[in-house]
Amino acid sequence: MTDAPAPTVQSPLARTVTLVSATILIAAQTITAAVAGGWAIAGFLGLGDYVAYGLEAVGLALGLWAVVAFVRVARKNDPSRG
């Protein structure tokens, strides 16, 4: 016999705060890594400033796409949405 604790039910406000906090954390890390990756690739290959800006813009777009995908999946799997 196990003495597992009963699952607790979070309030909608607590779930919303958790989702917003996770989104901020993931957005900061994902977008920063994507933009820095574009800068690093352009610098390593000596591609110049304009190509670096282009790669950073591509990285930014990919990072934003990843954050939006995360929020969509998180909202879809939220138990309060039924």
BAMIDREN-642708 format. One line per field, with one value per atom (N, C-alpha, C): residue in three letters; atom name; x, y, z; residue number from 0. Coordinates in Angstrom, 3 decimals. Layout:
# BAMIDREN-642708
resn	[ala;...]
name	[CA;...]
u	[X;...]
v	[Y;...]
w	[Z;...]
resi	[NUM;...]
***
This chain:
# BAMIDREN-642708
resn	[met;met;met;thr;thr;thr;asp;asp;asp;ala;ala;ala;pro;pro;pro;ala;ala;ala;pro;pro;pro;thr;thr;thr;val;val;val;gln;gln;gln;ser;ser;ser;pro;pro;pro;leu;leu;leu;ala;ala;ala;arg;arg;arg;thr;thr;thr;val;val;val;thr;thr;thr;leu;leu;leu;val;val;val;ser;ser;ser;ala;ala;ala;thr;thr;thr;ile;ile;ile;leu;leu;leu;ile;ile;ile;ala;ala;ala;ala;ala;ala;gln;gln;gln;thr;thr;thr;ile;ile;ile;thr;thr;thr;ala;ala;ala;ala;ala;ala;val;val;val;ala;ala;ala;gly;gly;gly;gly;gly;gly;trp;trp;trp;ala;ala;ala;ile;ile;ile;ala;ala;ala;gly;gly;gly;phe;phe;phe;leu;leu;leu;gly;gly;gly;leu;leu;leu;gly;gly;gly;asp;asp;asp;tyr;tyr;tyr;val;val;val;ala;ala;ala;tyr;tyr;tyr;gly;gly;gly;leu;leu;leu;glu;glu;glu;ala;ala;ala;val;val;val;gly;gly;gly;leu;leu;leu;ala;ala;ala;leu;leu;leu;gly;gly;gly;leu;leu;leu;trp;trp;trp;ala;ala;ala;val;val;val;val;val;val;ala;ala;ala;phe;phe;phe;val;val;val;arg;arg;arg;val;val;val;ala;ala;ala;arg;arg;arg;lys;lys;lys;asn;asn;asn;asp;asp;asp;pro;pro;pro;ser;ser;ser;arg;arg;arg;gly;gly;gly]
name	[N;CA;C;N;CA;C;N;CA;C;N;CA;C;N;CA;C;N;CA;C;N;CA;C;N;CA;C;N;CA;C;N;CA;C;N;CA;C;N;CA;C;N;CA;C;N;CA;C;N;CA;C;N;CA;C;N;CA;C;N;CA;C;N;CA;C;N;CA;C;N;CA;C;N;CA;C;N;CA;C;N;CA;C;N;CA;C;N;CA;C;N;CA;C;N;CA;C;N;CA;C;N;CA;C;N;CA;C;N;CA;C;N;CA;C;N;CA;C;N;CA;C;N;CA;C;N;CA;C;N;CA;C;N;CA;C;N;CA;C;N;CA;C;N;CA;C;N;CA;C;N;CA;C;N;CA;C;N;CA;C;N;CA;C;N;CA;C;N;CA;C;N;CA;C;N;CA;C;N;CA;C;N;CA;C;N;CA;C;N;CA;C;N;CA;C;N;CA;C;N;CA;C;N;CA;C;N;CA;C;N;CA;C;N;CA;C;N;CA;C;N;CA;C;N;CA;C;N;CA;C;N;CA;C;N;CA;C;N;CA;C;N;CA;C;N;CA;C;N;CA;C;N;CA;C;N;CA;C;N;CA;C;N;CA;C;N;CA;C;N;CA;C;N;CA;C;N;CA;C;N;CA;C;N;CA;C]
u	[0.837;0.000;0.887;0.539;1.347;0.636;1.420;0.885;1.097;0.676;0.840;-0.127;0.349;-0.553;-1.620;-2.766;-3.861;-3.496;-3.861;-3.545;-4.278;-3.566;-4.176;-4.674;-5.697;-6.272;-5.852;-5.189;-4.758;-5.888;-5.902;-6.881;-6.525;-7.488;-7.180;-6.127;-6.133;-5.128;-3.733;-3.606;-2.293;-1.805;-2.699;-2.301;-1.869;-2.584;-2.243;-0.885;-0.644;0.655;1.777;1.539;2.543;2.824;1.782;1.961;2.710;2.342;3.023;4.484;4.756;6.139;6.975;6.416;7.141;7.360;6.376;6.506;7.611;7.681;8.737;10.109;10.247;11.528;11.924;11.006;11.303;11.552;10.778;10.982;12.354;12.736;14.042;15.173;15.117;16.196;16.195;15.031;14.943;15.330;14.780;15.053;16.498;17.013;18.402;19.354;19.098;19.958;19.877;18.695;18.545;19.251;19.088;19.746;21.263;21.706;23.145;23.740;22.976;23.448;23.679;22.761;22.941;24.161;24.354;25.521;26.814;26.812;28.020;28.369;27.376;27.635;28.196;27.571;28.057;29.458;29.732;31.063;32.101;31.769;32.707;33.065;32.076;32.314;32.724;32.765;33.163;32.216;30.927;29.933;29.541;29.960;29.647;28.425;28.265;27.199;25.798;25.576;24.226;23.772;24.676;24.336;24.087;24.857;24.639;23.251;22.854;21.509;20.441;20.684;19.728;19.616;20.749;20.724;20.080;20.332;19.694;18.179;17.745;16.310;15.668;16.364;15.866;15.787;16.823;16.823;15.696;15.459;14.359;13.015;12.829;11.570;11.391;12.446;12.364;12.104;12.737;12.511;11.084;10.548;9.151;8.197;8.498;7.660;7.657;8.819;8.917;8.139;8.188;7.462;5.958;5.513;4.080;3.619;4.428;4.080;3.989;4.909;4.868;3.582;3.212;2.003;0.769;0.712;-0.446;-0.586;0.516;0.474;0.128;0.705;0.431;-1.039;-1.609;-3.020;-3.921;-3.516;-4.312;-4.354;-3.252;-3.175;-3.585;-4.078;-4.529;-5.803;-5.824;-7.000;-8.265;-8.147;-9.349;-10.067;-9.414;-10.036;-10.974;-11.013;-11.957;-11.646]
v	[-1.171;0.000;1.241;2.192;3.406;4.547;5.430;6.616;7.835;7.725;8.825;9.942;11.176;12.289;12.439;12.892;13.117;14.280;14.189;15.288;16.560;17.673;18.941;19.632;20.414;21.153;22.610;23.128;24.516;25.414;26.611;27.586;28.042;28.565;29.064;30.170;30.989;32.042;31.445;30.426;29.786;29.151;28.516;27.922;29.003;30.134;31.226;31.822;32.015;32.552;31.587;30.295;29.300;29.335;29.408;29.447;30.706;31.847;33.101;33.054;32.542;32.450;31.525;30.378;29.439;30.031;30.758;31.372;32.423;33.231;34.245;33.581;32.546;31.846;31.219;30.509;29.830;30.840;31.928;32.952;33.594;33.926;34.568;33.657;32.405;31.484;31.145;30.873;30.455;31.583;32.751;33.857;34.317;34.365;34.763;33.781;32.493;31.488;31.561;31.783;31.836;33.050;34.205;35.417;35.310;34.800;34.647;33.634;32.618;31.639;32.271;33.124;33.823;34.728;35.436;36.310;35.495;34.361;33.536;32.920;32.430;31.817;32.853;34.032;35.070;35.528;35.640;36.046;34.989;33.741;32.644;32.521;32.701;32.555;33.873;34.963;36.263;36.762;36.672;37.002;38.478;39.262;40.688;41.016;42.325;42.787;42.504;42.756;42.607;41.148;40.246;38.823;38.415;38.975;38.697;39.154;40.349;40.836;39.922;39.447;38.538;37.221;36.658;35.412;35.617;36.764;37.078;37.202;37.800;37.926;36.556;35.682;34.310;33.599;33.768;33.175;33.719;35.023;35.634;35.053;34.906;34.343;32.900;32.110;30.728;30.677;31.565;31.614;31.997;32.990;33.383;32.258;31.561;30.438;29.367;29.076;28.059;28.474;29.743;30.221;30.140;30.539;30.461;29.005;28.118;26.688;26.170;26.594;26.178;26.647;27.902;28.437;27.712;27.432;26.711;25.320;24.601;23.254;23.313;24.291;24.415;24.741;25.635;25.975;24.800;24.076;22.911;21.838;21.655;20.623;21.092;22.307;22.835;22.099;21.489;20.717;21.547;22.845;23.663;23.950;23.683;23.956;22.841;21.761;20.684;19.926]
w	[0.000;0.000;0.000;-0.825;-0.905;-0.206;0.310;0.964;0.078;-1.169;-2.109;-1.734;-1.805;-1.485;-2.556;-2.132;-3.070;-3.993;-5.264;-6.178;-5.753;-5.837;-5.476;-6.734;-6.574;-7.691;-7.555;-8.582;-8.560;-9.025;-8.519;-8.967;-10.382;-11.117;-12.466;-12.450;-11.398;-11.302;-11.152;-10.336;-10.139;-11.434;-12.186;-13.466;-14.457;-14.445;-15.351;-14.999;-13.719;-13.289;-13.668;-13.490;-13.856;-15.352;-16.168;-17.624;-18.046;-17.487;-17.845;-17.421;-16.234;-15.752;-16.629;-16.969;-17.829;-19.212;-19.730;-21.042;-21.046;-19.999;-19.922;-19.887;-19.080;-18.979;-20.312;-20.929;-22.191;-23.305;-23.332;-24.361;-24.231;-23.016;-22.823;-23.273;-22.904;-23.254;-24.743;-25.291;-26.692;-27.640;-27.419;-28.328;-28.197;-26.975;-26.785;-27.470;-27.294;-27.921;-29.443;-29.980;-31.431;-32.027;-31.394;-31.899;-31.735;-30.589;-30.374;-31.348;-31.695;-32.670;-34.033;-34.463;-35.734;-35.716;-34.608;-34.460;-34.488;-33.776;-33.701;-35.052;-35.760;-37.068;-38.035;-38.065;-38.971;-38.586;-37.308;-36.871;-37.157;-36.946;-37.178;-38.655;-39.500;-40.934;-41.601;-40.827;-41.376;-42.443;-42.202;-43.223;-43.265;-42.307;-42.328;-41.484;-41.295;-40.400;-40.943;-42.224;-42.764;-42.772;-43.058;-43.009;-41.556;-40.636;-39.211;-38.804;-39.243;-38.916;-39.507;-40.718;-41.347;-40.592;-40.196;-39.431;-38.057;-37.445;-36.164;-36.336;-37.441;-37.693;-37.904;-38.613;-38.802;-37.458;-36.635;-35.309;-34.445;-34.542;-33.793;-34.228;-35.533;-36.030;-35.556;-35.606;-35.130;-33.628;-32.881;-31.440;-31.103;-31.794;-31.565;-31.934;-33.030;-33.421;-32.330;-31.773;-30.720;-29.472;-29.119;-27.936;-28.173;-29.347;-29.656;-29.650;-30.196;-30.179;-28.752;-27.878;-26.477;-25.812;-26.023;-25.384;-25.899;-27.180;-27.722;-27.119;-27.027;-26.451;-24.966;-24.264;-22.837;-22.580;-23.372;-23.195;-23.594;-24.622;-25.061;-23.985;-23.258;-22.236;-20.844;-20.743;-19.451;-19.044;-17.853;-17.451;-17.290;-17.083;-16.890;-18.202;-19.318;-20.614;-21.050;-20.273;-20.521;-21.714]
resi	[0;0;0;1;1;1;2;2;2;3;3;3;4;4;4;5;5;5;6;6;6;7;7;7;8;8;8;9;9;9;10;10;10;11;11;11;12;12;12;13;13;13;14;14;14;15;15;15;16;16;16;17;17;17;18;18;18;19;19;19;20;20;20;21;21;21;22;22;22;23;23;23;24;24;24;25;25;25;26;26;26;27;27;27;28;28;28;29;29;29;30;30;30;31;31;31;32;32;32;33;33;33;34;34;34;35;35;35;36;36;36;37;37;37;38;38;38;39;39;39;40;40;40;41;41;41;42;42;42;43;43;43;44;44;44;45;45;45;46;46;46;47;47;47;48;48;48;49;49;49;50;50;50;51;51;51;52;52;52;53;53;53;54;54;54;55;55;55;56;56;56;57;57;57;58;58;58;59;59;59;60;60;60;61;61;61;62;62;62;63;63;63;64;64;64;65;65;65;66;66;66;67;67;67;68;68;68;69;69;69;70;70;70;71;71;71;72;72;72;73;73;73;74;74;74;75;75;75;76;76;76;77;77;77;78;78;78;79;79;79;80;80;80;81;81;81]
***
